[in-house]
């Protein structure tokens, strides 16, 4: 019976890793957008 559960667990783990990878990529993208926004605001403030 545990043999039947193993492939499902592996697929679930892969799905979790893919979701974590996507979350990480989205976080990096969002942080880069924030960094650009801060740089633009600094230029405006210090003109």
Rosetta silent file (secondary structure, phi, psi, omega in degrees, C-alpha in Angstrom):
SEQUENCE: XXXXXXXXXXXXXXXXXXXXXXXXXXXXXXXXXXXXXXXXXXXXXXX
SCORE:     score description
SCORE:     0.000 S_00000001
   1 L     0.000  -40.048  178.192    0.000    0.000    0.000 S_00000001
   2 H   -66.268  -25.054  177.270    2.840    2.428    0.755 S_00000001
   3 H   -63.639  -34.774  179.128    4.216    1.625   -2.705 S_00000001
   4 H   -71.737  -27.874 -177.680    1.134    3.219   -4.222 S_00000001
   5 H   -81.133  -26.566 -175.148    1.575    6.365   -2.160 S_00000001
   6 H   -59.232  -49.627  178.950    5.220    6.935   -3.037 S_00000001
   7 H   -60.594  -37.421  178.424    4.716    8.168   -6.627 S_00000001
   8 H   -65.354  -40.124  178.770    1.986   10.531   -5.468 S_00000001
   9 H   -64.656  -40.133  179.003    4.219   11.908   -2.754 S_00000001
  10 H   -64.135  -44.006  178.334    7.032   12.453   -5.238 S_00000001
  11 H   -62.738  -41.037  178.505    4.664   14.295   -7.590 S_00000001
  12 H   -64.633  -40.335  178.219    3.388   16.423   -4.699 S_00000001
  13 H   -64.235  -41.506  177.961    6.955   17.231   -3.647 S_00000001
  14 H   -62.714  -41.168  178.978    7.811   18.213   -7.224 S_00000001
  15 H   -63.317  -42.500  178.157    4.749   20.433   -7.349 S_00000001
  16 H   -62.448  -42.218  179.193    5.734   22.095   -4.079 S_00000001
  17 H   -64.761  -41.367  178.300    9.256   22.695   -5.386 S_00000001
  18 H   -62.872  -41.541  177.851    7.900   24.165   -8.604 S_00000001
  19 H   -64.614  -40.011  178.764    5.619   26.453   -6.610 S_00000001
  20 H   -66.029  -40.008  176.841    8.517   27.485   -4.392 S_00000001
  21 H   -61.854  -44.354  178.551   10.652   28.190   -7.463 S_00000001
  22 H   -63.288  -42.134  178.073    7.859   30.300   -8.931 S_00000001
  23 H   -61.943  -41.798 -179.972    7.428   32.141   -5.638 S_00000001
  24 H   -64.163  -45.422  179.267   11.164   32.792   -5.487 S_00000001
  25 H   -63.309  -41.699  177.766   11.257   34.097   -9.061 S_00000001
  26 H   -63.662  -39.196  178.623    8.236   36.316   -8.399 S_00000001
  27 H   -64.147  -45.443  179.470    9.895   37.659   -5.251 S_00000001
  28 H   -61.765  -43.087  178.495   13.118   38.460   -7.095 S_00000001
  29 H   -61.215  -45.672 -179.528   11.149   40.212   -9.850 S_00000001
  30 H   -64.582  -40.429  178.108    9.179   42.243   -7.327 S_00000001
  31 H   -64.517  -37.663  176.270   12.330   43.202   -5.422 S_00000001
  32 H   -65.190  -39.681  176.728   13.947   44.392   -8.653 S_00000001
  33 H   -62.983  -41.186  178.488   10.878   46.510   -9.404 S_00000001
  34 H   -64.529  -41.690  179.148   11.074   48.024   -5.914 S_00000001
  35 H   -60.841  -42.845  178.300   14.779   48.728   -6.379 S_00000001
  36 H   -64.401  -43.557  179.126   14.087   50.559   -9.653 S_00000001
  37 H   -61.207  -43.046  178.845   11.281   52.565   -8.064 S_00000001
  38 H   -63.666  -42.887  179.230   13.521   53.609   -5.166 S_00000001
  39 H   -61.378  -42.146  178.248   16.278   54.652   -7.565 S_00000001
  40 H   -65.249  -41.373  177.629   13.828   56.796   -9.548 S_00000001
  41 H   -63.914  -38.157  177.556   12.480   58.380   -6.369 S_00000001
  42 H   -63.733  -39.535  177.979   16.005   59.178   -5.219 S_00000001
  43 H   -63.219  -41.572 -179.096   16.703   60.926   -8.529 S_00000001
  44 H   -66.544  -43.175 -177.125   13.533   62.990   -8.152 S_00000001
  45 H   -66.839  -40.936 -172.422   14.263   63.919   -4.536 S_00000001
  46 L   -93.592   13.677  176.191   17.900   64.894   -5.091 S_00000001
  47 L   -74.333    0.000    0.000   17.351   67.019   -8.246 S_00000001
